[in-house]
Amino acid sequence: MPILVPVNMSLQFCPLQRAHALAILSWRYPPPYDVYNLAPDDLADLLNPQNAFFALMQPDNTLAGFCSFGPDGQVSGGRYDATALDVGIGLHPDLIGQGQGQYYATAVVQYGSTRFGARHLRVTIATFNLRAQRLWQRLGFEPVEQFCKTDSHQTFVIMVCAIKL
């Protein structure tokens, strides 16, 4: 089922800068979401322009989260092709569980589909993260594959959505 991309989001997107990346590295999530905590050696990946990381800025210019578009959103062991743009998203820990995920995810979908001209978007989510799976399903994403990460016992689900601009 395609989703219609809305137009008036108040979030601003800008290429991730060093100050944003350093702030993100300090974020800590409670278990079981602590698997999303980043380590200092992730700084180079966050700042690599090929990974297409962007800061999600609130209207008051505070950092709400970040997103990426492209291969950084892929997990080893999954089957990926060029038919969809991979999306990754992370929100500030204080924003998690506040019922605002759909607002942020919708803004990321709108930005990614517009900036990259994507007609299909794909997210990869840890299977334990039912909250995220429900969120993306509400946005029209459908599960297409479940797999075990290479060199791990952690399982993931890949979800895809067609975008109607």
Helices and strands as residue ranges (DSSP letters): E 3-4, E 12-15, H 18-26, G 33-36, G 40-42, H 43-47, G 49-51, E 53-57, E 63-69, G 71-73, E 85-91, G 93-95, H 101-116, E 120-126, H 130-138, E 142-148, E 155-164
